[in-house]
Amino acid sequence: MSSLTAWMIALTLSICAIILTAAANNPLLHMIASGAVSLVFAVTAIREHNALTAAGAPQSEIGSSTARNIGLVWTWGALGIFVTYAFILQNHWPEWWHFFLGFAIAAVASIVFSNMLDRDAKAGRVDDAILKVGRTLIIAQLIGVVIAVISMFVDGKFPRDVSYPDWAGCNIFFFGAIAIAAISINALRSAKSA
């Protein structure tokens, strides 16, 4: 099965899980679905990264895998928020599109970076400057999601009651951030030990 096909299947199933639980207006089920999806994404990304590292794959290929899997999480978050608030919980949270737009930009940037590294890997090149930029972006992204998760607890936004219009978005954001943090920590740990 091609990588694109696997992506489409993963996104379709994961979006279905979160929109069905959002439509049921059940924050606990939605939280469980969001957490399960994020866990699967993180475990899959970490296993792929570790397998490539163990096989002695070029750093460009390993970096491409990390960026692609992070892009998948951002894409899931963007689509999840879009579908949930544009079609399921309409007119409930007017700021949803800000988060959709931010997640979509992060997804596109991750995928573009992954494709850039993939081209290098296929050409047999390793561009140390690009890899250093990627490491810096991973560190910045990790710091950002850790700060965001901490602020969600401080602001009382997680867990979120259904009486707040952003409850579904908070679940998606929280668990997506945890997945991105796990993928990022694994990539940084692996790079440090290499």
C-alpha positions in Angstrom: 0.0 0.0 0.0 1.4 3.4 -0.9 2.2 6.0 1.6 -0.5 8.3 0.2 -3.1 5.6 0.4 -2.2 4.9 4.0 -2.4 8.6 4.8 -5.9 8.8 3.2 -7.1 5.8 5.1 -5.6 7.0 8.4 -7.1 10.5 8.0 -10.5 9.2 7.0 -10.8 6.8 9.9 -9.4 9.3 12.4 -11.7 12.2 11.3 -14.7 9.8 11.4 -13.9 8.9 15.0 -13.7 12.5 16.2 -16.6 13.9 14.2 -19.0 11.0 15.3 -18.1 11.6 19.0 -18.4 15.4 18.5 -21.8 14.9 16.9 -22.8 12.8 20.0 -21.9 15.9 22.1 -19.9 13.6 24.4 -16.6 15.2 25.5 -15.4 12.0 27.2 -15.9 9.8 24.1 -14.4 12.6 22.0 -11.4 12.8 24.3 -11.0 9.0 24.1 -11.2 9.0 20.3 -8.8 12.0 20.0 -6.4 10.3 22.4 -6.5 7.0 20.6 -5.9 8.6 17.2 -3.0 10.6 18.5 -1.5 7.5 20.2 -1.7 5.5 17.0 -0.1 8.4 15.0 2.7 8.8 17.6 3.4 5.1 17.9 3.4 4.6 14.2 5.8 7.5 13.7 8.2 6.4 16.4 8.3 2.8 15.1 9.0 4.1 11.6 11.7 6.4 12.8 13.3 3.7 14.9 13.2 1.1 12.1 14.8 3.6 9.7 17.5 4.4 12.3 18.2 0.7 13.0 18.4 0.0 9.3 21.1 2.7 8.9 18.9 4.8 6.6 20.3 8.2 5.5 19.6 11.1 7.9 17.6 12.8 5.1 15.3 9.8 4.9 14.9 9.6 8.7 14.2 13.4 8.9 11.7 13.1 6.0 9.8 10.4 7.9 9.7 12.6 11.1 8.5 15.7 9.2 5.9 13.6 7.2 4.5 12.1 10.4 4.3 15.4 12.2 2.6 16.8 9.1 0.0 14.0 9.4 -0.8 15.0 13.0 -1.1 18.7 11.9 -3.3 17.7 9.0 -5.5 15.6 11.3 -5.9 18.5 13.6 -6.7 21.0 10.8 -9.3 18.7 9.2 -10.7 17.6 12.5 -11.3 21.2 13.6 -12.6 22.2 10.1 -15.1 19.3 9.8 -16.2 19.5 13.4 -16.9 23.3 13.5 -17.9 23.9 9.8 -20.4 21.0 9.7 -21.1 19.3 13.1 -21.0 22.0 15.8 -21.8 25.0 13.5 -22.0 28.5 14.8 -20.7 27.4 18.2 -17.0 28.6 18.3 -16.4 31.6 16.0 -12.6 31.4 16.4 -12.3 27.8 15.1 -11.0 28.9 11.7 -7.9 30.6 13.3 -6.8 27.2 14.7 -7.7 25.5 11.4 -5.6 27.9 9.5 -2.6 27.6 11.9 -2.7 23.8 11.8 -3.1 23.8 8.0 0.0 26.0 7.6 2.0 23.8 10.0 0.9 20.7 8.0 1.8 22.2 4.7 5.2 23.4 6.0 5.9 19.9 7.5 5.0 18.2 4.2 7.1 20.5 2.1 10.0 20.0 4.4 9.5 16.2 4.3 9.4 16.3 0.5 12.6 18.4 0.4 14.4 15.9 2.6 12.9 13.0 0.6 14.4 14.4 -2.7 17.8 14.6 -1.0 17.5 11.0 0.2 16.6 9.8 -3.2 19.5 11.7 -4.8 21.9 10.2 -2.2 22.6 13.6 -0.7 22.7 14.7 2.9 22.4 18.4 3.4 23.7 19.1 6.9 22.4 22.7 6.8 18.9 21.5 6.1 19.1 18.8 8.7 20.2 21.5 11.2 17.2 23.6 10.3 15.0 20.6 10.8 16.4 19.9 14.2 15.9 23.6 15.2 12.3 23.4 13.9 11.7 20.2 15.9 13.0 21.9 19.1 11.0 25.1 18.5 7.8 23.0 17.8 8.4 20.9 20.9 8.8 24.0 23.1 5.7 25.5 21.6 3.5 22.4 22.1 4.8 21.9 25.7 3.9 25.6 26.5 0.5 25.2 24.9 -0.3 22.0 26.8 0.8 23.6 30.1 -1.3 26.8 29.4 -4.3 24.6 28.6 -4.1 23.2 32.2 -3.4 26.6 33.7 -6.4 28.2 31.9 -8.7 25.2 32.7 -9.2 24.3 29.0 -8.4 20.7 29.4 -10.5 18.7 30.1 -13.2 20.9 28.8 -16.9 20.6 29.5 -19.4 20.6 26.6 -20.9 23.9 27.8 -17.8 25.6 26.3 -18.0 25.8 22.5 -14.3 25.0 22.0 -14.4 21.7 23.9 -13.9 19.5 20.8 -11.1 21.8 19.6 -9.4 21.6 22.9 -9.4 17.8 22.8 -8.0 17.8 19.3 -5.3 20.3 20.2 -4.3 18.7 23.4 -3.9 15.2 22.0 -2.3 16.4 18.8 0.2 18.3 20.8 1.0 15.2 22.9 1.6 13.2 19.7 3.8 15.9 18.2 5.8 16.1 21.4 6.3 12.3 21.5 7.4 12.2 17.9 9.7 15.2 18.4 11.3 13.8 21.6 12.0 10.5 19.9 13.6 12.2 16.9 15.8 14.4 19.2 16.7 11.5 21.4 17.6 9.3 18.4 19.7 12.1 16.8 21.6 12.7 20.1 22.5 9.0 20.5 23.7 8.8 16.9 
